[in-house]
Amino acid sequence: MRAVVILTHPAEQSFTRATCEAAVRGLTKAGHVVTVLDLYGMGFQPAMTNTERIAYHGDEPVVDPLVAESVAAIRQAEILVFVYPTWWSGLPAMLKGWLEKTMLPGVAFVFNADHRVRPGLTNVRRIVGISSYGSPRLYIKAINDNGRRTLLRALRLNTGFRTRSTWLAFYNIDNSTLPEREAFIAKVEQTLAAL
């Protein structure tokens, strides 16, 4: 299967990037064809311009070449893997902007003959979320884990409810030890190798 990994972290040396590398290793071991969209590395601009906002409602909603690259990748994907740190109880602005600019009419959703919205990414069979959190699990649960809800609930409206999901969370990273972080990275690789 084709897997697209969306990496969102600005630092070249980070736990998030190490986790992404483990995910890619696991997917590759499983025989999947992997494309990595490193949003910071590719210089993705998350803020929608006025031109893009106007185009959003037109016949040609893709204006930015980097958006076109992302759209081409997700249209081919059977697995979408999101690797990011949870900041301010949700998705980083870069990832939120990427979703807003790529989940376009004609891409993420389509209208049927009755003008009702239907999923546009029915090619996606699994969504995987991998995130680190500065807070403990109970705190994250209490505030509803907004990033997880966005990816596993809202995004699934665009892929169809038969899309399976996997969530790998590393809680309380601020107080974690090196062996705990290494164990999580190993878990990510093993889990994705089993997909």
Residue pairs with C-beta under 8 A, 6 or more apart in sequence:
1 32
1 33
1 78
1 79
1 125
2 32
2 33
2 35
2 76
2 77
2 78
2 79
3 27
3 32
3 33
3 34
3 35
3 77
3 78
3 79
3 80
3 81
4 34
4 35
4 36
4 37
4 73
4 74
4 76
4 77
4 79
4 80
4 81
5 20
5 23
5 24
5 27
5 34
5 35
5 36
5 37
5 81
5 83
6 37
6 39
6 80
6 81
6 82
6 83
6 84
6 95
6 98
7 16
7 17
7 20
7 36
7 37
7 38
7 39
7 40
7 41
7 83
7 84
8 16
8 39
8 40
8 82
8 83
8 84
8 85
8 91
8 92
8 94
8 95
8 98
9 16
9 17
9 20
9 40
9 83
9 84
9 85
9 92
10 40
10 94
11 17
14 85
15 85
15 132
15 170
15 173
15 181
16 83
16 84
16 85
16 132
18 185
19 83
19 130
19 132
19 170
19 184
19 185
19 188
20 36
20 83
20 130
22 185
22 186
22 188
22 189
22 192
23 81
23 83
23 128
23 130
23 188
23 189
23 192
24 34
24 36
25 189
25 192
25 193
26 188
26 189
26 190
26 191
26 192
26 193
26 194
26 195
27 34
27 79
27 81
27 192
27 193
27 195
28 34
29 189
29 193
30 192
30 193
30 194
30 195
32 79
32 195
35 73
35 77
37 69
37 70
37 73
39 46
39 94
39 95
39 98
40 94
42 66
42 69
43 66
44 66
44 70
44 94
44 97
44 98
45 64
45 66
45 97
46 93
46 94
46 95
46 96
46 97
46 98
46 100
46 101
47 97
48 56
48 97
48 100
48 101
49 63
51 63
52 61
52 63
52 64
52 67
52 101
55 61
55 62
55 63
56 104
56 105
57 105
61 104
61 105
61 106
61 107
62 68
62 71
62 104
62 107
64 101
67 101
67 102
70 98
70 101
70 102
71 102
71 104
71 107
74 80
74 102
74 107
74 121
74 124
75 107
75 121
75 123
76 123
77 121
77 123
77 124
78 123
78 124
78 125
78 126
79 124
79 125
79 126
79 127
79 128
79 195
80 124
80 126
80 127
80 128
80 155
80 159
81 127
81 128
81 129
81 130
81 192
82 95
82 127
82 128
82 129
82 130
82 131
82 151
83 130
83 131
84 91
84 92
84 95
84 130
84 131
84 147
85 92
85 131
85 132
85 133
86 131
86 132
86 133
86 134
86 140
86 145
86 147
89 140
89 143
89 146
90 96
90 146
90 147
90 150
91 99
91 146
91 147
91 150
91 151
95 147
96 150
99 150
99 155
102 108
103 109
103 155
103 158
105 111
106 120
107 120
107 121
108 119
108 120
108 121
108 158
109 117
109 118
109 119
109 120
109 157
109 158
110 117
110 118
110 119
110 120
111 117
111 118
112 118
119 157
119 158
119 159
119 160
120 158
121 158
121 159
121 160
122 159
122 160
124 159
124 160
124 163
125 162
125 163
125 164
126 163
126 164
126 165
126 166
126 195
127 151
127 152
127 155
127 156
127 159
127 163
127 164
127 165
127 166
128 165
128 166
128 167
128 168
128 192
128 195
129 147
129 148
129 151
129 152
129 165
129 166
129 167
129 168
130 168
130 169
130 188
131 147
131 148
131 168
131 169
131 170
132 169
132 170
132 173
133 140
133 169
133 170
133 171
133 172
133 173
134 172
134 173
134 174
135 171
135 172
136 171
136 172
137 169
137 171
137 172
140 169
140 171
148 167
148 169
152 165
152 167
156 163
156 165
166 191
166 195
168 184
168 187
168 188
168 191
170 176
170 181
170 184
173 181
